[in-house]
């Protein structure tokens, strides 16, 4: 079935100049169409939905349908504006039709005021003075100039958004480094060079919290770290995190955590958040602990949570942290974790690495799933449970090795993953799956296959090895189809003898005990049916 092809087209409607004399105050207006206002001369104030913004020459204002607007000229000079109304239309290329459309979110909803740009005035002048031999040519020119204006505004929005983001990040760093000192919420906008209202809006957009809420989260997180040590009194902890009044600190703590500091210190079930590219929630669940937040891959795994199916039902109370994008600080801090487990290979928190400190525990990189489990178990005082899990897995691996022995002896094997324009050839060491496949299940690798982890763009090397069997893992059907037309692939002995094995390995994960057990059972079932 063909998908409908649609695009949004912006049509300029009416462009007028408006001059406001000194002391002018317009009546409250409601804009029925999306509009662009450009300040040609003068200074003043615009209220958009009761929020004020300063105006000066060169500033552009983006207005949306149903915005409530009021203009004020508070200067001693005349203020001149250009006002352009336009209409978005949705064009359906499939049936060649136009229909009025809502304003796309990626344009007019970005920010209401954009800083000075003389090019905006140039584009508006071109729209106003456009000429043509006929009405059609005239409209085409206006449309062209308006499209150029929109592209220019997009670039300005991106530049300003980036600059604001950097400024907000500096104030966040300031709070994180000075949380123990008195911090006035009024000094942060000044530090950022922004008005209080614009600063608060930008801060909340970046973090999901107000500046005050964010500072409280930092202080409470640090307080919980100090409570773990049990070396300080409640009074000392309050002072160390920026509260001079112990009772006030207790009230804030209870409001944030839902319990008093004294009840919290007696809890044994600490809340753990995981920041990692690895599914360490697998290890925690195997040790009897459900984390409050853990990495998810919503575009990869076909579950509502973005967790693999064998973990999805067991993580009903866990907040998925999208590991396919950068985290916002609110994704973690708003959950008030007691501990944060982080691996060296992990995604950042708001563009800055989360350093191992206090309640942030670094899990060192390893090529062994057992080492990950042991490192986590030590921190949770569950070493005996971990060793029982490892013993159980060893028994499962030995059973699988016995079952698969007849197949494993049938010549040499190679493991590959197919990606767009890339064939990854896995080695025999430094990877949990190859360790399982070659060492523990005793499938035979070619003696020339000695590299670690994997080599990219290795089709010709695979051809030189020419193994008897090829196992294709974690590959999309389109990539499998693409490789089959390659001459070097067609010449492989395994291809010609129909010894290419392609299991449904999307959820095969050898790094955690639950996923590893699921993978081994799936592997045995697949090879028995092959």
C-alpha positions, 0 to 999 in steps of 0.5 A: 500500500502506498503511503500518502506523501504530504508537505506543509506550504506557507502562503503569505497573505497580508503585509502592512506597516504600523506606526505607534506614537510615543506612549501608545498602548494598543487594545488587547488583540487576538490573532486569528492567523499565524503572523510574523512581526518585525520591529523596523524602528524604535523600542517598546514592549509586547505582551504575548498571552500576558507575558512581556517581551522587550522590543527593539529595532531588528527584533522578530516576533512569532505569533500563533493563532489565538495568541492574545497580544498587546503592543506598548511604545514606552519610548520617546520615539515612534515605533514602526512595525511590519506585520505579516499574516500567513496561512499554512496549507497541507499539500497532499502529493498523492491526490494533488490537493491543498487543505488548511493546516495547523501551524507546524510545531517545529516553526512557530512554537519554538520561541516567540521573540528572535534577536536582531536580524537585518535580513528579515527586513530585506525579505519582508521588503522583497515580499512587499515589492514583488512584481510579475507579468501576471498574477501567477508570477507575482504570487510565485515570487512572493512565495519564494521570498517567504520560503527564504524568510522561513528558512532564515528564521529557522536558522536564527531559532537554532542559533538562539536555542543553542546559545540559550542552552549553553547559558542555562547549562552554566547556571546548572553547573553553578547550582551543582557546585554551590548547592551548599551556599545560599543561592538566590533564585533572582541571581540566576537570571542575571547570571544568564543575562536573561529576564526572570520569566524567559530564564524560568521558561528556558530552564524548565524546557531544558530540565523539566523543573523550575530552578528552585525545584532543580536546586532542591533535587540536588540538595536532597540527593546530596543529603541522601548520600550523606545519610548513607555514611551515618557519620553526620547528624541531621543538623550537620547534613542540613547545613552541608546541603545548604539549609541552616534550619534543621526543621525546614530541611526535614519538611523539604525532605519529607515533601520531596521523598514522602517520608522523614529523614529518620524513616529514610535512613532505616529503609533497606530498599534503596531506589536505584537508577541506571545510566548506561548503554547496557541493560544492567536492569537485567542484573538487578532483577536477577538479584531481586531488585527492580530499579526505578529507572533503566535504559530502554531502546524504544526504536529497537525493541517491540515493546511499549517500554522499549525493554526487551520482552523478557524484561518488560513485564518484570519492569512494570514500575521502572521508568524507561530512560531512552538510551537512543538520545541524550538524557535531560537532568529531570529524567533522573533527578525527578525520580529522587534516586538513592543510588545511580549505577553508571557504566563507563560507556554510557550516555550523558546527562544534559550533555555533561558526563555524570561523574562517579561521586557519592551516590553515583557508583561506577560499574567498570567496563568488562568483557565478562557478564559475570564481572558485571554481576559481581560488581553490582552484587558487591555494592548491594551486599548480594555476593552469595546470590550472584554466585548462585546465579553464575553457578546456575548459568554454568550448568545451563551452558554445559547442558546446551553444549552437550545438546549442540555438540553434534552441530558444533563439530560440523566444520568451522564457524563465523559470526557476522552482523550486517549493517548498512554498507557494513559486514561486521566479523566477530572475533573469538575474544573480548565479547560475551557472545563469542566467549559463549559460542566458541569457548563454552559451547565449543563451536569451532572457529577458524584458527586465523580468526584471532581478533578481538570484538569485531572487524568492520567491512570484513566481507573480503576477510570472511571470503578468505576464511571461507568458513563452513558455517556462518551465523548471522546475528542482530541484522535487519531483513533488508541488510540480509537481502542486500548482502545476498547479491554481493558476488563475494558473498555468493562465492562463500562455501557456506552459502553454496552449501546452504549453511547460513544460519539466521536466528531471530536474534533481535533480543539475544543479549549475553550480558545479563543473567536473564537475557543470557538464559533467554538467549541460550534457550532460544539458541538451542531451540533454533539449532535443533530445528535447523 
